[in-house]
Amino acid sequence: LGDGPMRSVFEQAGIDTIVLGDRSPLALPGAVRRLARLVRHRGIEVIVSFNTPTDRTAAQLAGACTGVPVVIWFMSVAIALIPFPPPVSLTPAFVKRLASYVPNVVTVRRAAALLSLSAAVSRSFAEHLRLPVDRFVPVPPGLPASFYEPPLDRCGLEALRRELVLGAGGPVLLNVGSLIGLKGQQVL
């Protein structure tokens, strides 16, 4: 719906991008109308939407208006509806999350297919949305790690640990992504 940081990358690659409007609930009807028009005029056969409830809602409404199936691809684990411990007062963020829960569940249940990044993401959203886990089809991204570099033998691994000044101890973990409490990195 809104503009994103990858837009210029797609445009540089010659892939057409269209920004339909901002992501606010008030802009949703206009965005859905423009999206449905785009689906009809371009002969779109499948609409693919990703993680966010706003995107899923717009996709499902456009799909309902045009008769085009919608596939949702979940890329990260679900964020719990009610945090633990629950908030002491009803903060605006909590009220917004609570208000979006019903449309979120409805849009997901109407999807033609539910894809996920992994089995863990499937389980997370199945539990969060109270759906059978077999509704989700895990589709891992990219290529296997073996494509990028052959596994190191013991000597190669020891040399790499020396080069990176890691010592000879236990495993070394690399976290790629934001440090967010909901991801559980603190438990690693």
C-alpha positions as CSV (number, residue, x, y, z in Angstrom):
1,L,0.0,0.0,0.0
2,G,2.5,2.6,1.2
3,D,6.0,3.2,-0.2
4,G,8.8,1.0,1.1
5,P,12.6,1.0,1.2
6,M,12.8,-1.6,-1.6
7,R,10.8,0.4,-4.2
8,S,13.9,2.0,-5.9
9,V,15.6,-1.5,-6.1
10,F,12.6,-2.9,-7.9
11,E,12.3,0.1,-10.2
12,Q,16.0,0.0,-11.0
13,A,15.5,-3.7,-12.0
14,G,12.7,-2.6,-14.4
15,I,9.8,-3.9,-12.2
16,D,6.8,-1.6,-12.2
17,T,5.8,-0.4,-8.7
18,I,2.7,1.5,-7.8
19,V,2.0,3.1,-4.4
20,L,-1.7,3.0,-3.7
21,G,-1.8,5.3,-0.7
22,D,-0.9,5.5,2.9
23,R,-1.5,2.7,5.4
24,S,-4.0,4.4,7.6
25,P,-7.5,2.7,8.1
26,L,-9.1,5.9,6.7
27,A,-7.2,5.5,3.4
28,L,-8.1,1.8,3.1
29,P,-11.4,2.2,1.0
30,G,-9.6,4.3,-1.6
31,A,-6.6,2.0,-1.7
32,V,-8.9,-1.1,-2.2
33,R,-10.8,0.7,-5.0
34,R,-7.5,1.5,-6.8
35,L,-6.1,-2.0,-6.1
36,A,-9.3,-3.7,-7.6
37,R,-9.0,-1.4,-10.7
38,L,-5.4,-2.4,-11.1
39,V,-6.2,-6.1,-10.8
40,R,-8.9,-5.8,-13.5
41,H,-6.9,-3.6,-15.9
42,R,-3.6,-5.6,-15.6
43,G,-5.2,-9.1,-15.7
44,I,-3.8,-10.1,-12.4
45,E,-4.6,-13.8,-11.7
46,V,-3.4,-14.1,-8.0
47,I,-2.9,-11.4,-5.4
48,V,0.0,-12.1,-2.9
49,S,0.1,-10.3,0.4
50,F,2.6,-10.4,3.2
51,N,2.7,-10.1,7.0
52,T,0.8,-6.9,7.9
53,P,-2.9,-7.0,8.7
54,T,-3.5,-3.8,6.7
55,D,-1.9,-5.3,3.6
56,R,-3.9,-8.6,4.1
57,T,-7.2,-6.7,4.5
58,A,-6.6,-4.6,1.4
59,A,-5.7,-7.7,-0.6
60,Q,-8.7,-9.7,0.6
61,L,-11.1,-6.9,-0.1
62,A,-9.7,-6.4,-3.6
63,G,-9.8,-10.1,-4.2
64,A,-13.5,-10.2,-3.1
65,C,-14.3,-7.3,-5.4
66,T,-12.6,-9.0,-8.4
67,G,-13.0,-12.7,-7.8
68,V,-9.2,-13.1,-7.8
69,P,-7.7,-15.5,-5.2
70,V,-5.4,-14.1,-2.5
71,V,-2.3,-15.9,-1.1
72,I,-0.8,-14.7,2.1
73,W,2.9,-15.2,2.9
74,F,3.9,-15.0,6.5
75,M,7.5,-14.0,6.9
76,S,7.9,-13.7,10.7
77,V,6.4,-15.2,13.9
78,A,3.1,-13.8,15.1
79,I,3.1,-11.0,17.6
80,A,1.0,-12.0,20.6
81,L,-2.3,-10.2,20.8
82,I,-2.1,-9.7,24.5
83,P,1.5,-9.2,25.7
84,F,2.7,-10.8,28.9
85,P,2.3,-9.4,31.3
86,P,-0.8,-7.6,30.0
87,P,-0.8,-3.8,30.0
88,V,-2.0,-2.1,33.2
89,S,-4.0,0.4,31.2
90,L,-5.4,0.3,27.6
91,T,-2.7,2.1,25.7
92,P,-3.6,3.3,22.1
93,A,-1.2,0.7,20.7
94,F,-2.9,-2.1,22.6
95,V,-6.4,-0.9,21.6
96,K,-5.3,-0.7,17.9
97,R,-3.9,-4.3,18.1
98,L,-7.1,-5.6,19.7
99,A,-9.3,-3.8,17.1
100,S,-7.4,-5.3,14.2
101,Y,-7.6,-8.9,15.5
102,V,-11.1,-9.8,14.1
103,P,-10.4,-8.4,10.6
104,N,-7.0,-10.0,10.7
105,V,-8.5,-13.5,11.4
106,V,-11.2,-13.0,8.8
107,T,-8.8,-12.1,6.1
108,V,-6.5,-15.0,6.8
109,R,-9.4,-17.5,6.9
110,R,-10.6,-16.3,3.5
111,A,-7.2,-16.8,1.8
112,A,-6.8,-19.2,-1.0
113,A,-3.5,-20.3,0.4
114,L,-1.3,-19.5,3.4
115,L,2.4,-19.7,2.9
116,S,5.1,-19.3,5.6
117,L,8.8,-18.8,5.8
118,S,9.2,-21.9,8.0
119,A,7.5,-24.6,10.0
120,A,8.1,-22.4,13.1
121,V,6.3,-19.4,11.5
122,S,3.4,-21.8,10.5
123,R,3.0,-23.0,14.1
124,S,3.2,-19.5,15.4
125,F,0.4,-18.1,13.2
126,A,-1.7,-21.3,13.5
127,E,-1.7,-20.9,17.2
128,H,-2.2,-17.1,17.1
129,L,-5.1,-17.3,14.6
130,R,-6.5,-20.5,15.9
131,L,-6.1,-22.3,12.6
132,P,-4.9,-25.9,11.8
133,V,-1.2,-25.8,11.2
134,D,-1.7,-27.8,8.0
135,R,-3.4,-24.7,6.4
136,F,0.1,-23.3,6.2
137,V,2.6,-24.4,3.5
138,P,6.3,-23.6,4.5
139,V,8.2,-22.1,1.6
140,P,11.8,-21.5,2.7
141,P,13.6,-18.6,1.0
142,G,16.4,-18.7,-1.4
143,L,19.1,-21.3,-1.7
144,P,20.5,-23.7,0.9
145,A,23.5,-22.5,2.8
146,S,25.6,-25.2,1.0
147,F,25.2,-23.2,-2.2
148,Y,27.2,-20.3,-0.8
149,E,30.1,-22.0,0.8
150,P,31.2,-25.7,1.3
151,P,31.3,-26.8,4.9
152,L,34.6,-26.3,6.6
153,D,36.6,-29.3,7.8
154,R,38.0,-29.2,11.4
155,C,41.2,-27.5,10.4
156,G,39.4,-24.9,8.3
157,L,37.0,-24.2,11.2
158,E,39.8,-23.8,13.7
159,A,41.6,-21.4,11.3
160,L,38.5,-19.3,10.8
161,R,37.9,-19.1,14.6
162,R,41.5,-17.9,15.1
163,E,41.1,-15.3,12.2
164,L,37.9,-13.9,13.8
165,V,39.4,-14.1,17.3
166,L,36.6,-16.3,18.6
167,G,38.5,-18.7,20.8
168,A,38.0,-22.4,20.9
169,G,34.8,-22.4,23.0
170,G,31.2,-23.2,22.2
171,P,29.1,-22.2,19.3
172,V,29.1,-18.7,17.7
173,L,25.8,-17.2,16.8
174,L,25.2,-14.4,14.3
175,N,21.9,-12.5,14.7
176,V,20.9,-10.7,11.6
177,G,18.0,-8.4,12.3
178,S,16.7,-5.9,14.8
179,L,17.0,-6.8,18.5
180,I,13.3,-7.0,19.5
181,G,12.1,-8.7,22.7
182,L,9.3,-10.5,20.8
183,K,11.8,-12.4,18.8
184,G,13.2,-14.1,21.9
185,Q,16.9,-13.3,21.1
186,Q,17.5,-12.8,24.9
187,V,16.8,-16.5,25.4
188,L,19.5,-17.6,22.9
